[in-house]
Structure formats: C-alpha cells, structure tokens
Amino acid sequence: MAFATTRCVALDGARGHLVDVQVDVSPGKADVVVVGRAGAALREGLDRVRMAVVNSDLTWPAAQRTTILLSPADLPKSGTHFDLAMAVTVLAATGQVEHRQVDRTAFIGELTLAGCLRPAVGVLPMVMAAAAGGVRRVVVPEPQVEEARMVPDLTVIGVRSLAQVVAVLVGDPLPDAPPVAPASGTHLVQWRGADRLDDLDLADLRGMLDEKYAAEVAAAGGHALMLSGAKGCGKTSLAERLPTILPDLTPEESLELTALHSLAGVLDPSSGMVVRPPFAAPHHDASKVSVIGGGHGRVHPGEISRAHCGVLFLDEFPLFRADVIEALRQPLESGDITIARRDESVTLPAGGMLVVASNPCPCGNYTANNRTNRCSCPDPVRRRYQARLSGPIADRIDVLRHVRPASPSSHDPFQPAEPSAAVRERVAAARARQRERFAEHGWRLNAQVPSPRLKDTWPVAEEARRLIDKETHGGRLSARGAVRVQRLAWTVADLRAVRLERDVTPGVEEVDVALRLRMGRALDLSTVRGVEGAA
C-alpha cells in the first residue's frame, strides 16, 4: 500500500486552517475519490489534477484505487488552490517524489490541464496560517512569491508548473515553462480612479473650521462621523480628504489589511504591503453583499472590510438600501462583521472609520431659514427621506456635523489653511498616546474600548460626569450615547495633550466639546482652540 501526506490551507473568512492532504493508492477498482467535506470546485479539480500529471510526463495511478483525504474531515473546504497539493501528494504516494522532500511543506496553486500553475486568491492569509501551523516552506505560483514573502521566517518557492515543482523537490534543473498569467485584470479604458485622491489636501478647503476640527477628532479616535447639509456645501470634499490626515498603518495593521485585500482578490503583489489607510466609497445602489461581504461559495470581504483601518465613505446615505443601512449596526458597535450562512459563520474585521453624508431632503435645498429655503420637496417626502436613517444607526454615530456653505466671512483670505500634513502629525501623536494607554489590552483607539472598562478604568472627572448625566436624564442622550461621549472626551483630551505637550485627562471642557460634537451643536471655536492649546 502506498501512502503520502502534504499540506495545504483552507480559508474560513480571514482565518486559515492547515489541512493535511493524504493520498492512499491501493489495488482495487480504478477510481479516484475525495473525502473530507470537499466543495464542488475542489472535486472538479480531480480531472485537472489527473490531466496535469499526465501532461507533465509523470505517471498517474490509472489502474488502482486512489483515495484523497482532506483532514480534518469535518472542516468545510473549497477552492481551486488545493490542486497542486493533491497532485504532489499523489506523486509522493506513487514514489515519484520522496516523502522527506515534502515534509513540513505547503503547496498552494491551481493547475491547468497542461500542468501549468494559476494564481490563488488569498495566498497571504494562507501562508500566515501555514507558518502558524509549523510549516517552514511553501510553494506558490511565481507571481505570488512577493506576497508570500511578507510572512517572515519562511522559505518561499515560486514555480510556473507542476514539472518545475517536481524538479525542485528532486533537485533536478528546472524545465522551461510559460510565465504564470497574473490574476488581476486590466482596465479596458485608462482612468485615474482612486489615484486622484493622492492629490487632495485639507488646505484645499477654505473655512469649515468647525467641520475640520470634527474630522480631526474623528480621525484621532477612530470615531464614526456624519456630515449633513445642503448640496454643494463640501461634505464629500471633506470626507475624501480624511485619509490624508490619517497616519501610516502600523506593521500589525499593514499585515492585517494586506491579508484582507489578498482574501478579496484585489491585492497587487508588486506594490508590496499596504501601508496607507484605504478609502472606499461604494455607490448608494450597492448591494448588501458588496458592502458587508458574503457571496456564493467562499465568503468574500465586502467594502467595509476592505476599508479596515481606513475610511468607508457612504455618500447619499439615506439612498442606500435599508438592509445595507441596518447591517451596519454590528460593525459600528464591535468593529467586525459576522456573516452567518447555513453551514458556516465567518467573522471579518471591519474596524475602519465610517463616514456618512446626507442631504436634508431629496432635492438637497432644504434649510430651516424661510428666506433661503428653496426646497421643492413636499413635507411627507422629506420626512420619509430623513426617516431612512433609523434611530439605532444614528445612535451609533459618534460625531454629527451640520455643514454650512462657505461664505466670504467664514475664513481669513490672508490666513492660509492648515495642510493635511500638520493635522496628520497631531492625529498620529494622539493615536500613539492611545496605543500606549491600552498596550496591555490590545486596543488601538479610544473608539474600541468596551464600555465597562472605560467607566471603571478611564472615567472622566466627577464634574464632567454630572454634565453627561444631565443630558442623559433629560432624554437628549442615550446610555450608548453617554459612553460614546466619554470616548470622544478622551480623544479631545489626547489632542489637547499633544498641543500642550503634557498629560491631560477629560474634564468639563473636554466633555463639553464632546457633547457638542456628538449632538451636532455649534462649537465655540475660541473654546476649542483653548482646549487644544492653539493660538
């Protein structure tokens, strides 16, 4: 009886599970079976594997019974990336490759009928899981070598074909093989896409001091932000500049986000690790699957996960589908999203900043001032439009700003606007304070601290607490809102500490500013400057 084992990886959302690919070749009726909860695409791979072995001038055990077990057998497995592991295991079981040559090695890649390799989606999280499981060498398609090498202390071998894999294992010279076709597609037209955001700067926006400060606080603490106002007042312009005031990702965040992009199939390996916070702005007609994640077969990360550690901007928020809006409840509360289906439950990170923008009515012209109100929407239409933002969702948004159109008196033409780089330095310093404060607990930002720990370990001053209680007992602030005000107050204090270069804890002034940010009240800019220590 011939028997051999190699390794591959099964993906469960953003988690990878090391899988033993075991092959038994024994006398009996000529047949090939796969056991171990293999998906349809994986079972179809049997024909690809057999023809790839034959067309690579290798021997397939045609007159014997071949059993392929994917262990653990109770773990669902899907995908075409198991092809290479199954082929190599068959070769090892039939003596064409020695067992010791495949020891502690994982094989990842899809095979063509000619024996060539195709790229696999999610190589980075697969390699991370393989390394965590004790694997010390991985074999991947050639274009994905750089992606796999993002995992340290691991030998990565890039190949083009099954014949090259066998040559590497037995120590023979590599045979010629055509280059592996890249997995990414090509745009049919040339356009700048998201690259246009690279040219944006906060200094482009004149005035808007209130809104810019709110954006700075939201960026520093990772708080959700809502911008409302008439059309053309600058909501979208401000939201698109939010990534410019976010600092570079930490190494841990970079690896986490790069793995998510690899899992989503949008990672360009030639660009290396993702180091800048991402920005995603799906159209308001986007489906729940595209925004939240899911899909047929393997679960794919949605826009909310692809914007992890960055900004997810939902413009024209009331026009989004009701199921999309309501699905935001969990990520706004916990920073992740769980997609549960019949036979699996997948949890994906969704810890980016949520920024939503809305008009006051469908035509975008409504104002409370009768002299400037040019709204043509009937009252019932306007009420239905505003009601699409449900109370539970609104209660989970930390900062509310009513954006007003800029006027000549709203800024000093002789005072240059502050550039993004200056604001980004303050945001980075404030975030560094938060990482240091929560170092023993694993949280990164004020917005991530659980309510009980916030109240017990990092409370605000007693007089400031009475200010929050007054708003809560008056019905103007919910219990959830009170917790979010406390988180905001800590962020305001962190920014003040950065300016004053000394330690600051939340007091009455910080809580007052946090309440104004939370409830959409106008800020006293002189007080805000005092709180931040600005001139």
C-alpha positions, 0 to 999 in steps of 0.5 A: 500500500502506498501512502503520502501526506502534504499540506495545504490551507483552507480559508474560513473568512480571514482565518486559515486552517492547515489541512493535511492532504493524504493520498492512499493508492491501493489495488482495487477498482480504478477510481479516484475519490475525495473525502473530507467535506470537499466543495464542488470546485475542489472535486472538479479539480480531480480531472485537472489534477489527473490531466496535469500529471499526465501532461507533465510526463509523470505517471498517474495511478490509472489502474488502482484505487486512489483515495484523497483525504482532506483532514480534518474531515469535518472542516468545510473546504473549497477552492481551486488552490488545493490542486497542486497539493493533491497532485504532489501528494499523489506523486509522493504516494506513487514514489515519484517524489520522496516523502522527506522532500515534502515534509513540513511543506505547503503547496498552494496553486491551481493547475491547468490541464497542461500542468501549468500553475494559476494564481490563488486568491488569498495566498497571504492569509494562507501562508500566515496560517501555514507558518502558524501551523509549523510549516517552514516552506511553501510553494506558490505560483511565481507571481505570488512569491512577493506576497508570500514573502511578507510572512517572515521566517519562511522559505518561499518557492515560486514555480510556473508548473507542476514539472518545475515543482517536481524538479525542485523537490528532486533537485533536478534543473528546472524545465522551461515553462510559460510565465504564470498569467497574473490574476488581476485584470486590466482596465479596458479604458485608462482612468485615474480612479482612486489615484486622484485622491493622492492629490487632495489636501485639507488646505484645499478647503477654505473655512469649515473650521468647525467641520475640520476640527470634527474630522480631526477628532474623528480621525484621532479616535477612530470615531464614526462621523456624519456630515449633513447639509445642503448640496454643494456645501463640501461634505464629500470634499471633506470626507475624501480628504480624511485619509490624508490626515490619517497616519501610516498603518502600523506593521500589525495593521499593514499585515492585517489589511494586506491579508484582507485585500489578498482574501478579496482578490484585489491585492497587487503583489508588486506594490508590496504591503499596504501601508496607507489607510484605504478609502472606499466609497461604494455607490448608494445602489450597492448591494448588501453583499458588496458592502458587508461581504458574503457571496456564493461559495467562499465568503468574500470581504465586502467594502467595509472590510476592505476599508479596515483601518481606513475610511468607508465613505457612504455618500447619499446615505439615506439612498442606500438600501435599508438592509445595507443601512441596518447591517451596519449596526454590528460593525459600528458597535464591535468593529467586525462583521459576522456573516452567518450562512447555513453551514458556516459563520465567518467573522471579518474585521471591519474596524475602519472609520465610517463616514456618512453624508446626507442631504436634508431632503431629496432635492438637497435645498432644504434649510430651516431659514424661510428666506433661503429655503428653496426646497421643492420637496413636499413635507411627507417626502422629506420626512420619509427621506430623513426617516431612512436613517433609523434611530439605532444607526444614528445612535451609533454615530459618534460625531454629527456635523451640520455643514454650512456653505462657505461664505466670504466671512467664514475664513481669513483670505490672508490666513492660509489653511492648515495642510493635511500634513500638520493635522496628520502629525497631531492625529498620529501623536494622539493615536500613539498616546492611545496605543500606549494607554491600552498596550496591555489590552490590545486596543488601538483607539479610544473608539474600541474600548468596551464600555465597562472598562472605560467607566471603571478604568478611564472615567472622566472627572466627577464634574464632567460626569454630572454634565453627561448625566444631565443630558442623559436624564433629560432624554437628549442622550442615550446610555450608548450615547453617554459612553460614546461621549466619554470616548470622544472626551478622551480623544479631545483630551489626547489632542489637547495633550499633544498641543500642550505637550503634557498629560491631560485627562477629560474634564468639563471642557473636554466633555463639553466639546464632546457633547457638542460634537456628538449632538451636532451643536455649534462649537465655540471655536475660541473654546476649542482652540483653548482646549487644544492649546492653539493660538 
